[in-house]
Amino acid sequence: MILTIKPRSTLDIDGIPRTIFAVPQCNVATDWEVLPHRHRKAQLIYTVSGMIRCEVEKGMWLVPPQCALWMPGNVLHSAQGTGSSECYSLFVEEEAVPGLPTTCCTLGVSPLLRELLLQASSFAPMYDEQGAEGRLASVLLDQLIAAPIENLHLPVSDDSRIRQLMERMLADPADKSTLYQWAQRIGMSERSLSRTLQQQIGLSFGNWRRQLHVTLALQRLSHGESVQTVALDLGYESASGFVTMFRKVMGKPPARYLAEKTATEQISSAKLVM
């Protein structure tokens, strides 16, 4: 069963006269989807647990736990969650804050940014901008501007056959079928499928599949699962084969990538606290 969540209609997000406004925690225990919509304010969607999939025109972001999706204002988008998920949303008057990203991207969330966001979600819509809540909101914005961009973007296509291919790969990422086999399944020639992928998403079949595997792996590795378990579940014959793929995409093996990411976030938070 999929729970369909309509975009918020009881709260006029764009009409709230505050530079930032965080809505309360959203905790859903089943698969869910938010229908396509847009708003003038920019939005940050922070995932605490579960995997959130957000789509915009010709782009898909899979947002694993402890990461966040940044979306500029007036972008048509939809969102889906699989299984139990918990997330927070922050809305920002981007014109009032220089230095924010100008395109959709996935952001790393430091421990400090996380705590600030969770605290801001308890504010009333018309919180006191000149008081303690306003000062906390200013620090939150500073942390948001400094947040590192993560490479978790998956280009998508409007072509129904390419969409079918991608949906089936998302459903079974361990499938080792070749480009030729996938082409046969969706009614295309191998050459036509290869050409269409390059034209519409700018990646080869192999590169898109590797990007998908890295994104899914980061979700599980950040929760403490072993490289061996993740590698086998994604269809690799050994952990070394998975590590080689991960290094090719991210420039370093998964253990070092996660360790450096954690260290960078801790240093950034410590500097702002001092």
C-alpha positions as CSV (number, residue, x, y, z in Angstrom):
1,M,0.0,0.0,0.0
2,I,1.3,3.5,-0.9
3,L,0.2,6.5,1.1
4,T,-0.4,9.5,-1.1
5,I,0.4,12.7,0.6
6,K,-0.9,15.9,-0.9
7,P,1.3,19.0,-0.8
8,R,0.6,21.0,2.4
9,S,-2.6,23.0,1.8
10,T,-3.3,24.1,5.4
11,L,-0.1,26.1,5.7
12,D,0.9,28.9,3.3
13,I,4.6,28.2,3.2
14,D,5.3,31.0,0.7
15,G,3.2,33.5,2.7
16,I,5.1,33.1,6.0
17,P,7.2,36.3,6.4
18,R,10.4,34.7,7.7
19,T,13.7,34.1,6.0
20,I,13.6,30.4,7.0
21,F,10.8,28.2,8.4
22,A,11.1,24.5,9.3
23,V,8.0,22.3,9.4
24,P,7.6,19.7,12.1
25,Q,9.0,16.2,11.7
26,C,7.3,13.9,9.1
27,N,7.3,10.2,10.3
28,V,5.6,7.7,8.0
29,A,5.6,3.9,8.6
30,T,4.7,2.8,5.1
31,D,5.6,3.6,1.5
32,W,4.5,7.1,0.6
33,E,4.5,9.7,-2.2
34,V,4.0,13.4,-2.5
35,L,2.4,14.5,-5.8
36,P,4.2,16.9,-8.1
37,H,4.0,20.5,-6.9
38,R,6.1,23.7,-6.6
39,H,6.5,26.6,-4.3
40,R,8.3,30.0,-4.5
41,K,10.6,29.3,-1.5
42,A,13.6,27.0,-1.7
43,Q,13.4,23.8,0.2
44,L,15.8,21.5,2.1
45,I,14.5,18.0,2.7
46,Y,16.6,16.2,5.4
47,T,16.4,12.4,5.8
48,V,16.8,11.0,9.3
49,S,15.9,7.4,8.4
50,G,14.8,5.6,5.3
51,M,15.6,6.4,1.7
52,I,13.8,9.4,0.0
53,R,13.6,9.6,-3.8
54,C,12.9,13.0,-5.2
55,E,12.4,13.8,-8.9
56,V,12.6,17.0,-10.8
57,E,12.7,17.5,-14.6
58,K,15.4,15.1,-16.0
59,G,16.8,14.5,-12.6
60,M,16.5,12.1,-9.6
61,W,18.0,12.3,-6.2
62,L,18.2,9.3,-3.8
63,V,18.7,10.9,-0.4
64,P,20.1,8.4,2.1
65,P,19.9,9.0,5.9
66,Q,21.9,12.0,7.3
67,C,21.9,13.7,3.9
68,A,19.6,16.4,2.6
69,L,18.3,17.5,-0.8
70,W,18.4,21.2,-1.6
71,M,15.9,22.4,-4.1
72,P,15.7,26.0,-5.4
73,G,12.3,27.8,-5.5
74,N,9.7,27.3,-8.2
75,V,11.1,23.8,-9.2
76,L,8.4,21.3,-10.0
77,H,9.1,18.2,-8.0
78,S,7.6,15.0,-6.4
79,A,8.9,12.8,-3.6
80,Q,8.6,9.1,-2.6
81,G,9.7,7.2,0.5
82,T,10.2,3.4,0.8
83,G,9.2,1.7,4.1
84,S,9.5,3.5,7.4
85,S,11.0,7.0,6.9
86,E,11.6,10.1,8.9
87,C,12.4,13.5,7.4
88,Y,12.3,17.3,8.0
89,S,11.8,20.2,5.7
90,L,13.2,23.7,5.8
91,F,11.9,26.5,3.6
92,V,14.1,29.4,2.7
93,E,13.7,32.8,1.1
94,E,16.8,32.3,-1.1
95,E,16.8,35.8,-2.5
96,A,17.5,37.1,1.0
97,V,20.5,34.8,1.6
98,P,23.6,35.0,-0.7
99,G,25.7,31.9,-1.1
100,L,23.0,29.2,-1.3
101,P,23.1,26.6,-4.1
102,T,21.4,27.7,-7.3
103,T,20.6,24.2,-8.6
104,C,19.2,21.0,-7.1
105,C,21.9,19.1,-5.2
106,T,22.4,16.7,-2.3
107,L,24.1,18.2,0.8
108,G,26.0,16.6,3.6
109,V,24.6,17.4,7.0
110,S,27.0,18.0,9.9
111,P,26.0,17.2,13.5
112,L,25.5,20.9,14.2
113,L,23.3,21.5,11.2
114,R,21.2,18.5,12.1
115,E,20.6,19.7,15.7
116,L,19.8,23.2,14.5
117,L,17.3,21.9,12.0
118,L,15.6,19.7,14.5
119,Q,15.4,22.6,17.0
120,A,14.0,25.0,14.3
121,S,11.3,22.5,13.5
122,S,9.7,23.2,16.9
123,F,9.5,27.0,16.2
124,A,6.1,28.6,15.7
125,P,5.6,30.0,12.2
126,M,5.8,33.6,13.4
127,Y,8.8,33.0,15.7
128,D,10.7,36.1,17.1
129,E,13.4,37.0,14.6
130,Q,15.0,39.4,17.1
131,G,15.1,36.9,19.9
132,A,16.9,33.6,20.7
133,E,15.0,31.7,17.9
134,G,16.0,34.3,15.3
135,R,19.7,34.0,16.4
136,L,19.5,30.2,16.1
137,A,18.0,30.6,12.6
138,S,20.9,32.8,11.6
139,V,23.4,30.1,12.6
140,L,21.4,27.5,10.8
141,L,21.6,29.5,7.6
142,D,25.4,29.8,8.0
143,Q,25.7,26.1,8.4
144,L,23.4,25.5,5.4
145,I,25.6,27.7,3.2
146,A,28.7,25.8,4.3
147,A,27.3,22.3,3.8
148,P,29.3,20.2,1.3
149,I,27.6,19.0,-1.9
150,E,27.3,15.2,-2.2
151,N,27.4,13.4,-5.6
152,L,24.1,11.5,-5.3
153,H,22.4,12.7,-8.5
154,L,20.9,10.2,-10.9
155,P,19.9,11.7,-14.3
156,V,16.6,10.4,-15.6
157,S,14.8,10.4,-18.9
158,D,11.2,11.1,-20.0
159,D,11.4,8.3,-22.6
160,S,9.0,5.5,-21.4
161,R,11.4,2.8,-22.3
162,I,14.3,4.3,-20.5
163,R,12.1,5.0,-17.5
164,Q,11.1,1.3,-17.5
165,L,14.8,0.3,-17.5
166,M,15.6,2.6,-14.6
167,E,12.6,1.6,-12.5
168,R,13.5,-2.1,-12.9
169,M,17.2,-1.4,-12.0
170,L,16.1,0.5,-8.9
171,A,13.9,-2.4,-7.9
172,D,16.7,-4.9,-8.4
173,P,20.1,-3.2,-8.3
174,A,21.8,-6.6,-8.1
175,D,20.6,-7.6,-11.5
176,K,23.8,-8.3,-13.6
177,S,22.1,-8.2,-17.0
178,T,24.1,-6.7,-19.9
179,L,23.1,-3.7,-22.0
180,Y,22.1,-6.1,-24.7
181,Q,19.8,-8.0,-22.4
182,W,18.2,-4.9,-21.0
183,A,17.7,-3.6,-24.5
184,Q,15.8,-6.8,-25.5
185,R,13.6,-6.5,-22.4
186,I,12.5,-2.9,-23.2
187,G,12.1,-3.3,-27.0
188,M,15.2,-1.5,-28.2
189,S,18.4,-2.5,-30.0
190,E,21.6,-2.3,-28.0
191,R,23.0,0.5,-30.2
192,S,19.8,2.5,-29.9
193,L,19.7,2.1,-26.1
194,S,23.3,3.2,-25.7
195,R,22.8,6.2,-28.0
196,T,19.6,7.2,-26.2
197,L,21.2,7.0,-22.8
198,Q,24.1,9.3,-23.8
199,Q,21.8,11.8,-25.5
200,Q,19.2,12.0,-22.7
201,I,21.1,11.5,-19.5
202,G,24.7,12.1,-20.5
203,L,25.9,8.8,-19.0
204,S,26.6,5.3,-20.3
205,F,24.7,2.4,-19.0
206,G,27.6,1.2,-16.9
207,N,28.2,4.6,-15.4
208,W,24.6,5.1,-14.5
209,R,24.5,1.6,-12.8
210,R,27.7,2.4,-10.9
211,Q,26.2,5.7,-9.7
212,L,23.1,3.9,-8.6
213,H,25.2,1.4,-6.6
214,V,27.3,4.0,-4.9
215,T,24.1,5.9,-3.8
216,L,22.4,2.8,-2.4
217,A,25.7,1.6,-0.8
218,L,26.2,4.9,1.1
219,Q,22.8,4.6,2.7
220,R,23.6,1.2,4.1
221,L,27.3,1.8,4.9
222,S,26.4,4.9,6.9
223,H,24.2,2.7,9.1
224,G,27.2,0.4,9.9
225,E,26.6,-2.4,7.5
226,S,29.8,-4.1,6.3
227,V,31.3,-3.6,2.9
228,Q,31.1,-7.4,2.3
229,T,27.3,-7.5,3.0
230,V,26.6,-4.4,0.8
231,A,28.8,-5.7,-2.0
232,L,27.1,-9.1,-2.1
233,D,23.6,-7.6,-1.9
234,L,24.4,-5.3,-4.9
235,G,25.5,-8.3,-7.0
236,Y,29.3,-8.1,-6.7
237,E,31.2,-11.4,-6.3
238,S,33.5,-10.0,-3.7
239,A,34.1,-6.9,-1.5
240,S,37.2,-6.0,-3.5
241,G,35.2,-5.7,-6.7
242,F,32.8,-3.4,-5.0
243,V,35.6,-1.3,-3.5
244,T,37.2,-1.0,-6.9
245,M,33.9,0.3,-8.4
246,F,33.4,2.7,-5.5
247,R,36.9,4.1,-5.8
248,K,36.4,4.7,-9.5
249,V,33.2,6.7,-8.9
250,M,34.1,8.6,-5.7
251,G,37.9,8.8,-6.0
252,K,38.6,6.8,-2.8
253,P,37.5,3.6,-1.1
254,P,34.2,3.6,0.9
255,A,35.9,3.3,4.4
256,R,38.1,6.3,3.7
257,Y,35.3,8.3,2.1
258,L,33.0,7.9,5.1
259,A,35.8,8.5,7.6
260,E,36.9,11.7,5.9
261,K,33.3,12.9,5.5
262,T,32.7,12.3,9.3
263,A,36.0,14.0,10.3
264,T,35.2,17.1,8.1
265,E,31.7,17.4,9.5
266,Q,33.1,17.2,13.1
267,I,35.8,19.8,12.5
268,S,33.3,22.2,10.8
269,S,30.9,21.9,13.8
270,A,33.7,22.3,16.4
271,K,34.9,25.5,14.7
272,L,31.5,27.1,14.8
273,V,30.9,26.1,18.5
274,M,34.3,27.6,19.7
